[in-house]
Amino acid sequence: MMRSSILGAAIVLIAISGAALAQDKGGAVSDSAAEARAKVRAACTTDAEKFCAGIERGKGGGMRACFAAHEAELSAECKAARTERGALRAKDRG
């Protein structure tokens, strides 16, 4: 009886530790993604107003498609921030 209680407690501790590690890693990835997204927004605000004024930000990829259509005309800062975010997204996908 005592042996099964110890075994059960050990399993619970291992499960909790694994969940904590997974949460910690997920938080770091989302923090990096949020930081990269903020960097793109800051660097590309003028470009967005100039080339993509009618596009609504958010899900659906409209802004991304607009930037891709105007890639040659984007500012150097915007291009660099988009490249950095793209690299981070590729790394996160693994």
Secondary structure, DSSP 4 states (H G I P E B T S, - for coil): -HHHHHHHHHHHHHHHHHHHHHHHHHHHHHHHHHHHHHHHHHHHHHHHHHH-TTPPPSTTSHHHHHHHHTGGGS-HHHHHHHHHHHHHHHHHH-
